[in-house]
């Protein structure tokens, strides 16, 4: 969860030609989760996790969907500072897990559009409890990948790795037996 503070400030709304006062400091709590993603995709009817750029309105909308407080006025989200936006981006992009994967860069990756429904499909396919939809989305992706890796077929060694392993075993056996061949 990310907690942000919006300071008490005075803003001028150029559209309405009015000064807007935020008389007291406001704290908001945000959660980048499957629930947030689902809310946003329901509103905008397009995938959030795509390479397409988001408009400012779409970005603010996602921050609203991430908010754990329903009582904040919508205009509050327009007064986030550049520091707030950086913190939000850092939070969304954070790994949120100690798990790592040895990536095989030689395997071509399927480029699939990922939507909330696809993520729910993965969750239910791997019997990941529905409560995990409230986890940080990156942590949920890691959990899904762990299930995929553990349930997938055992990976075979490539030819070079197999030959290297064979040479190592032969050298070890020669040393143990005191032979030269």
Secondary structure, 3 states (H helix, E strand, C coil): CEEEEECCEEEEECCCCEEEEECCCEEEEECCEHHHHHHHHHHHCCCCECCCCCCHHHHHHHHHHHECCCCCCHHHHHHCCHHHHHHHHHHHHCCCCCCCCCCCCCCCCCCCCECHHHHHHHHHHCCCCHHHHHCEHHHHHHHHHHHHHHHCCCCCCCHHHHHHHHHHHHHHHHHHHCCCC
